[in-house]
């Protein structure tokens, strides 16, 4: 097997299955390509920061990356301890480094690992940067005349200090609220706990032990993987559960009753608070598959709303050229540009606690108030693992539909195709509901695997379920065609 054929850089970097394609040899291939990019397009003398997560072998893979960089003459600051991805990004920006490399596979199952690249501004590389890195995969990397130093550094203290300064910990303490913290065996372990402990803010922490098998779950802050948090928040009488994924750049939450607060509600809660309470300037961004409640919040306050493709890279692109207050995606990645042009699950967890303290509401009460003001918005997603022929047939049939046709047993009002095919539907179930959410259905095919994702937002959970099931029937109908 040609080792370069299995290394392909996506939005953040490259990932693979440990001991299958994610090997020391292939990690060196990825590291050499990144080194090429840094030498040719950045100030290589500024060096790179290298971090690693809680996964099997991550520290050893990080050491391999550091050695490749050092042999190429690029100085390296190598993490001495487990490091959250946003902590690495923060270190890159604050140290004015040429870039950063993070060994992590984020929210993926335990058998996966990956190489993420962070650009000099402290966020994911733009598509142009990632394409440039990938272009160097087949190029040999000559050793420098003199090997650069590798210094082991703990990036976490400065990052934790920055988090603590960004939020009002005094208000959180005075609120009297108690918080559940769930790091899902990932990089967030101990971070919020250390901040809360110093301020004597009541909390309970679960799944904070080091276990690279992520027993029984994928470290992704959605169902079914957050059932432990749902149970614990009620059992421990907490007012909210704050959850971070494997590398702590994504946020999830449950309210005091154990109800899931999805990423859409989190983005909406934070957006409303930043505009109304903090009154910070800037536009708002959201991905094509996220809630249109954010549009209503932005419109109420005269803020420009940017809708973009799916992936946090689009948020970063906007943050680099415009004044953006906040931007988010469906998977729990939310960025506040005053902090970093980067997703940060730990910061967002603390911000949720800050919102609760300022508004004097539990998380459940915040969501209820949001729904009352802007209309009930409910959301759902199904992932259909189907063969490639069926997937392509479903997409072809969907593309053939337009306004006036029927989809999911409803009349199509309009169709948008920014990233996938989105149908806005005339939903009888929403007629008569005050300030009802628009009903939309999005079909988006994976470009790399036999997977079709189906997303829906509507005015009730029952309506979402009905639309998703009708969409499933539509997709599977092609199997008998």
VENTATA-V355181 format. One record per residue. PHI is phi in radians with two decimals (none if undefined). OMEGA is omega as a letter, one per 40 degrees, with the letter a starting at -180 (none if undefined). NEAR is the number of other ideal C-beta (glycine too) atoms within 12 Angstrom. Layout:
# VENTATA-V355181
phi=PHI omega=OMEGA near=NEAR
phi=PHI omega=OMEGA near=NEAR
This chain:
# VENTATA-V355181
phi=none omega=i near=12
phi=-1.27 omega=a near=12
phi=-1.09 omega=a near=21
phi=-1.26 omega=a near=24
phi=-1.23 omega=a near=13
phi=-1.63 omega=i near=22
phi=-1.70 omega=i near=33
phi=-2.44 omega=a near=26
phi=-1.54 omega=i near=36
phi=-1.82 omega=a near=29
phi=-1.01 omega=a near=36
phi=-1.82 omega=a near=41
phi=2.92 omega=a near=41
phi=-2.24 omega=i near=39
phi=-2.37 omega=i near=37
phi=-2.86 omega=a near=33
phi=-1.58 omega=a near=22
phi=-1.00 omega=i near=28
phi=1.30 omega=i near=17
phi=-1.73 omega=i near=14
phi=-1.82 omega=i near=28
phi=-1.54 omega=a near=36
phi=-2.10 omega=i near=24
phi=-1.04 omega=a near=26
phi=-1.08 omega=a near=22
phi=-1.30 omega=i near=35
phi=-1.11 omega=i near=41
phi=-1.11 omega=i near=30
phi=-1.03 omega=i near=38
phi=-1.09 omega=a near=47
phi=-1.13 omega=i near=43
phi=-1.12 omega=i near=37
phi=-1.11 omega=i near=42
phi=-1.14 omega=i near=50
phi=-1.05 omega=i near=44
phi=-0.98 omega=a near=31
phi=-1.07 omega=a near=39
phi=-1.07 omega=a near=44
phi=-1.13 omega=a near=32
phi=-1.65 omega=a near=21
phi=-2.22 omega=a near=23
phi=-2.21 omega=i near=31
phi=-1.45 omega=a near=18
phi=-1.04 omega=a near=27
phi=-1.11 omega=i near=17
phi=-1.25 omega=i near=23
phi=1.39 omega=i near=36
phi=-2.17 omega=i near=49
phi=-1.80 omega=a near=51
phi=-2.19 omega=i near=51
phi=-2.14 omega=a near=51
phi=-2.66 omega=a near=44
phi=-1.88 omega=a near=50
phi=-1.56 omega=a near=41
phi=-1.31 omega=i near=41
phi=-1.03 omega=i near=27
phi=1.38 omega=a near=28
phi=-1.04 omega=a near=41
phi=-1.11 omega=i near=28
phi=-1.18 omega=i near=21
phi=-1.13 omega=i near=42
phi=-1.13 omega=i near=43
phi=-1.11 omega=i near=28
phi=-1.08 omega=i near=34
phi=-1.03 omega=a near=50
phi=-1.04 omega=a near=41
phi=-1.16 omega=i near=29
phi=-1.07 omega=i near=40
phi=-1.08 omega=a near=47
phi=-1.10 omega=i near=30
phi=-1.12 omega=i near=27
phi=-1.46 omega=i near=37
phi=1.57 omega=a near=25
phi=-1.73 omega=i near=44
phi=-1.09 omega=a near=32
phi=-2.24 omega=i near=41
phi=-1.81 omega=a near=38
phi=-1.76 omega=a near=40
phi=-1.03 omega=i near=40
phi=-1.60 omega=a near=22
phi=-2.44 omega=i near=28
phi=-0.97 omega=a near=36
phi=-2.28 omega=i near=50
phi=-1.09 omega=i near=48
phi=-0.98 omega=i near=58
phi=-1.12 omega=i near=55
phi=-1.19 omega=i near=49
phi=-1.14 omega=i near=52
phi=-1.05 omega=i near=48
phi=-1.09 omega=i near=40
phi=-1.12 omega=i near=40
phi=-1.01 omega=a near=45
phi=-1.20 omega=a near=31
phi=-1.19 omega=i near=25
phi=-1.53 omega=a near=29
phi=0.95 omega=i near=20
phi=-1.31 omega=i near=37
phi=-1.27 omega=a near=39
phi=2.95 omega=a near=50
phi=-2.56 omega=i near=56
phi=-2.21 omega=i near=55
phi=-2.05 omega=i near=54
phi=-1.56 omega=a near=50
phi=-2.92 omega=i near=53
phi=-2.11 omega=i near=42
phi=0.96 omega=a near=46
phi=-1.70 omega=a near=41
phi=-1.28 omega=i near=31
phi=-1.03 omega=a near=25
phi=-1.07 omega=a near=29
phi=-1.34 omega=a near=22
phi=-1.69 omega=i near=33
phi=-2.57 omega=a near=44
phi=-2.80 omega=i near=43
phi=-2.16 omega=i near=52
phi=-1.75 omega=i near=52
phi=-1.90 omega=i near=49
phi=-2.06 omega=a near=50
phi=-1.38 omega=a near=42
phi=-1.11 omega=i near=33
phi=-1.45 omega=i near=29
phi=1.54 omega=i near=39
phi=-2.74 omega=a near=45
phi=-1.03 omega=i near=46
phi=-1.13 omega=i near=44
phi=-1.15 omega=i near=31
phi=-0.93 omega=i near=22
phi=-1.11 omega=i near=19
phi=-1.13 omega=a near=35
phi=-1.15 omega=i near=34
phi=-1.13 omega=i near=21
phi=-1.10 omega=i near=26
phi=-1.04 omega=a near=43
phi=-1.11 omega=a near=30
phi=-1.18 omega=a near=20
phi=-1.70 omega=a near=30
phi=-1.04 omega=a near=32
phi=-1.68 omega=a near=16
phi=-1.59 omega=i near=21
phi=-1.17 omega=a near=15
phi=-2.00 omega=a near=29
phi=-1.21 omega=i near=13
phi=-1.20 omega=i near=18
phi=-1.26 omega=i near=20
phi=-1.05 omega=i near=9
phi=-2.39 omega=i near=12
phi=-1.18 omega=i near=18
phi=-1.41 omega=a near=30
phi=-1.41 omega=i near=22
phi=-2.02 omega=i near=27
phi=-1.89 omega=i near=22
phi=-1.46 omega=a near=21
phi=-2.39 omega=i near=32
phi=-1.65 omega=a near=21
phi=-1.37 omega=a near=42
phi=-1.24 omega=a near=32
phi=-1.00 omega=a near=21
phi=-1.13 omega=i near=23
phi=-1.14 omega=a near=43
phi=-1.09 omega=i near=35
phi=-1.07 omega=i near=20
phi=-1.12 omega=i near=30
phi=-1.06 omega=a near=37
phi=-1.11 omega=i near=28
phi=-1.35 omega=a near=17
phi=-1.31 omega=a near=29
phi=-1.99 omega=a near=38
phi=-1.66 omega=a near=24
phi=-1.20 omega=i near=28
phi=-1.11 omega=i near=16
phi=-1.10 omega=i near=23
phi=-1.09 omega=i near=35
phi=-1.13 omega=a near=24
phi=-1.17 omega=a near=19
phi=-1.12 omega=a near=28
phi=1.38 omega=a near=18
phi=-1.24 omega=i near=37
phi=-1.97 omega=a near=29
phi=-2.15 omega=i near=45
phi=-1.64 omega=i near=43
phi=-2.08 omega=a near=47
phi=-2.23 omega=a near=45
phi=-1.66 omega=i near=47
phi=0.92 omega=a near=46
phi=1.15 omega=a near=39
phi=-1.82 omega=a near=48
phi=-1.19 omega=i near=47
phi=-1.31 omega=a near=51
phi=-0.92 omega=i near=33
phi=1.47 omega=a near=30
phi=-1.25 omega=i near=43
phi=-1.14 omega=i near=46
phi=-1.01 omega=a near=30
phi=-1.17 omega=i near=27
phi=-1.18 omega=a near=37
phi=-1.18 omega=a near=32
phi=-1.06 omega=a near=21
phi=-1.13 omega=a near=17
phi=-1.73 omega=a near=25
phi=0.99 omega=i near=15
phi=-1.54 omega=a near=36
phi=-1.13 omega=i near=25
phi=-2.75 omega=i near=37
phi=-2.27 omega=a near=30
phi=-1.99 omega=i near=36
phi=-2.18 omega=i near=33
phi=0.87 omega=i near=37
phi=-1.82 omega=i near=30
phi=-1.38 omega=i near=17
phi=-1.42 omega=i near=22
phi=-2.60 omega=a near=21
phi=-1.17 omega=i near=28
phi=-1.49 omega=a near=18
phi=0.75 omega=a near=32
phi=-0.93 omega=i near=17
phi=1.40 omega=a near=17
phi=-2.46 omega=i near=32
phi=-1.70 omega=a near=27
phi=-1.36 omega=i near=45
phi=-2.10 omega=a near=36
phi=-1.39 omega=i near=48
phi=-2.39 omega=i near=34
phi=-1.19 omega=e near=22
phi=-1.57 omega=a near=14
phi=-1.34 omega=a near=32
phi=-1.91 omega=i near=41
phi=-1.05 omega=i near=25
phi=-1.07 omega=i near=34
phi=-1.21 omega=i near=42
phi=-1.04 omega=a near=32
phi=-1.22 omega=a near=20
phi=-1.18 omega=a near=30
phi=-1.13 omega=i near=39
phi=-1.35 omega=a near=23
phi=-1.06 omega=a near=17
phi=-1.62 omega=i near=26
phi=0.96 omega=i near=19
phi=-1.58 omega=a near=37
phi=-1.65 omega=i near=37
phi=-2.97 omega=i near=53
phi=-2.03 omega=a near=51
phi=-1.94 omega=a near=55
phi=-2.20 omega=i near=54
phi=-2.14 omega=a near=55
phi=-1.45 omega=a near=47
phi=-0.99 omega=i near=49
phi=-1.94 omega=i near=53
phi=1.20 omega=i near=56
phi=-1.74 omega=i near=49
phi=-2.03 omega=a near=51
phi=-2.03 omega=i near=52
phi=-2.41 omega=a near=51
phi=-2.76 omega=i near=51
phi=-2.30 omega=a near=44
phi=-1.51 omega=a near=37
phi=-1.15 omega=i near=32
phi=-1.69 omega=a near=23
phi=1.53 omega=i near=28
phi=-1.33 omega=i near=26
phi=-1.23 omega=i near=34
phi=-1.83 omega=a near=46
phi=-1.27 omega=a near=38
phi=-1.06 omega=i near=42
phi=-1.16 omega=i near=45
phi=-1.18 omega=i near=43
phi=-1.08 omega=i near=50
phi=-1.03 omega=a near=50
phi=-1.16 omega=i near=43
phi=-1.03 omega=a near=49
phi=-1.18 omega=i near=49
phi=-1.08 omega=a near=46
phi=-1.04 omega=a near=37
phi=-1.18 omega=a near=35
phi=-1.12 omega=i near=40
phi=-1.34 omega=a near=30
phi=-1.44 omega=a near=23
phi=-1.55 omega=a near=23
phi=-1.45 omega=a near=24
phi=0.97 omega=i near=13
phi=-1.39 omega=a near=24
phi=-1.36 omega=i near=19
phi=2.20 omega=i near=28
phi=-1.43 omega=i near=30
phi=-2.12 omega=i near=47
phi=-2.17 omega=i near=43
phi=-2.69 omega=i near=45
phi=-1.32 omega=a near=41
phi=-1.03 omega=a near=31
phi=-1.81 omega=a near=37
phi=-1.95 omega=a near=47
phi=-1.10 omega=i near=45
phi=-1.46 omega=i near=38
phi=-1.06 omega=i near=42
phi=-1.07 omega=i near=46
phi=-1.06 omega=a near=30
phi=-1.18 omega=i near=29
phi=-1.13 omega=a near=34
phi=-1.09 omega=a near=33
phi=-1.11 omega=a near=17
phi=-1.01 omega=a near=21
phi=-1.85 omega=i near=27
phi=1.19 omega=i near=12
phi=-1.64 omega=i near=30
phi=-1.24 omega=i near=23
phi=-1.93 omega=i near=33
phi=-1.84 omega=i near=31
phi=-1.71 omega=a near=30
phi=-2.50 omega=i near=29
phi=-1.11 omega=a near=28
phi=-1.49 omega=a near=31
phi=2.33 omega=a near=32
phi=-1.21 omega=i near=46
phi=-0.98 omega=a near=39
phi=-1.24 omega=i near=35
phi=-1.12 omega=i near=45
phi=-1.05 omega=i near=39
phi=-0.94 omega=a near=30
phi=-1.22 omega=a near=33
phi=-1.11 omega=a near=37
phi=-1.38 omega=a near=27
phi=-2.16 omega=a near=17
phi=-2.34 omega=i near=22
phi=-1.45 omega=a near=21
phi=-1.93 omega=i near=38
phi=-1.31 omega=a near=40
phi=-2.68 omega=i near=48
phi=-2.53 omega=a near=48
phi=-2.70 omega=a near=51
phi=-2.36 omega=a near=39
phi=-1.11 omega=a near=37
phi=-1.47 omega=i near=35
phi=1.73 omega=i near=45
phi=-1.54 omega=a near=50
phi=-2.26 omega=i near=51
phi=-2.14 omega=i near=48
phi=-2.00 omega=a near=41
phi=-1.15 omega=i near=35
phi=-1.15 omega=i near=24
phi=-1.66 omega=a near=37
phi=-2.75 omega=i near=45
phi=-1.40 omega=a near=40
phi=-2.81 omega=i near=48
phi=-1.15 omega=i near=50
phi=-2.61 omega=a near=50
phi=-1.14 omega=a near=51
phi=-1.21 omega=i near=52
phi=-1.06 omega=a near=46
phi=-1.15 omega=i near=49
phi=-1.08 omega=i near=52
phi=-1.14 omega=i near=46
phi=-1.13 omega=i near=44
phi=-1.05 omega=i near=50
phi=-1.09 omega=i near=51
phi=-1.14 omega=i near=40
phi=-1.06 omega=i near=44
phi=-0.98 omega=a near=42
phi=-1.14 omega=a near=32
phi=-1.18 omega=a near=27
phi=-1.55 omega=a near=26
phi=0.99 omega=i near=19
phi=-2.39 omega=i near=27
phi=-1.20 omega=a near=34
phi=-1.11 omega=i near=44
phi=-1.08 omega=i near=30
phi=-1.17 omega=i near=24
phi=-1.08 omega=a near=37
phi=-1.14 omega=i near=39
phi=-1.08 omega=i near=22
phi=-1.13 omega=i near=23
phi=-1.10 omega=i near=37
phi=-1.15 omega=a near=31
phi=-1.16 omega=a near=16
phi=-1.39 omega=a near=21
phi=-1.92 omega=i near=33
phi=1.63 omega=a near=28
phi=-1.21 omega=i near=32
phi=-2.14 omega=i near=40
phi=-2.09 omega=a near=38
phi=-2.46 omega=i near=41
phi=-2.71 omega=i near=36
phi=-2.58 omega=i near=33
phi=-2.19 omega=i near=28
phi=-1.87 omega=a near=23
phi=-1.77 omega=i near=31
phi=-1.53 omega=a near=16
phi=-2.23 omega=a near=28
phi=-1.23 omega=a near=18
phi=-1.06 omega=a near=19
phi=-1.09 omega=i near=16
phi=-1.15 omega=i near=26
phi=-1.05 omega=a near=31
phi=-1.17 omega=i near=21
phi=-1.13 omega=i near=25
phi=-1.11 omega=i near=37
phi=-1.12 omega=i near=30
phi=-1.09 omega=i near=18
phi=-1.17 omega=i near=25
phi=-1.17 omega=a near=34
phi=-1.13 omega=a near=20
phi=-1.37 omega=a near=15
phi=-1.57 omega=i near=30
phi=-2.52 omega=i near=19
phi=-0.99 omega=a near=16
phi=1.68 omega=i near=15
phi=-1.37 omega=a near=22
phi=-1.97 omega=i near=20
phi=-2.41 omega=a near=40
phi=0.95 omega=i near=38
phi=1.12 omega=i near=24
phi=-2.35 omega=i near=31
phi=-1.29 omega=i near=20
phi=-1.40 omega=i near=27
phi=-1.50 omega=i near=24
phi=-2.82 omega=a near=22
phi=-2.25 omega=i near=25
phi=-2.19 omega=a near=25
phi=-2.38 omega=i near=19
phi=-1.12 omega=a near=20
phi=-2.70 omega=a near=26
phi=1.71 omega=a near=30
phi=-2.11 omega=a near=36
phi=-1.95 omega=i near=36
phi=-1.88 omega=i near=41
phi=-1.68 omega=a near=30
phi=-2.01 omega=i near=38
phi=-1.47 omega=a near=27
phi=-1.75 omega=a near=35
phi=-1.04 omega=a near=20
phi=-1.14 omega=a near=27
phi=-1.72 omega=i near=31
phi=-1.14 omega=i near=14
phi=1.59 omega=i near=11
phi=-1.39 omega=a near=22
phi=-1.13 omega=i near=14
phi=0.96 omega=a near=20
phi=-1.09 omega=i near=27
phi=-1.17 omega=i near=37
phi=-1.14 omega=i near=34
phi=-1.69 omega=i near=46
phi=-2.31 omega=a near=45
phi=-2.30 omega=a near=48
phi=-2.14 omega=i near=41
phi=-1.91 omega=a near=45
phi=-2.42 omega=a near=36
phi=-1.54 omega=i near=31
phi=-1.19 omega=i near=22
phi=-1.53 omega=a near=20
phi=-2.10 omega=a near=12
phi=-2.63 omega=a near=15
phi=-1.29 omega=a near=19
phi=-2.45 omega=i near=23
phi=-2.12 omega=i near=37
phi=-1.68 omega=a near=36
phi=-2.15 omega=a near=43
phi=-2.06 omega=i near=39
phi=-2.60 omega=i near=46
phi=-2.24 omega=i near=45
phi=-2.71 omega=a near=41
phi=-1.55 omega=i near=34
phi=-2.81 omega=i near=28
phi=-1.17 omega=i near=23
phi=-1.09 omega=i near=20
phi=-1.15 omega=i near=35
phi=-1.03 omega=i near=36
phi=-1.03 omega=a near=21
phi=-1.13 omega=a near=28
phi=-1.17 omega=a near=44
phi=-1.12 omega=i near=34
phi=-1.19 omega=i near=22
phi=-1.14 omega=i near=29
phi=-1.17 omega=i near=41
phi=-1.05 omega=i near=29
phi=-1.06 omega=i near=21
phi=-1.03 omega=a near=34
phi=-1.11 omega=a near=39
phi=-1.29 omega=i near=23
phi=-1.06 omega=i near=19
phi=-1.19 omega=a near=24
phi=-1.28 omega=i near=18
phi=-1.92 omega=a near=9
phi=-1.25 omega=none near=13
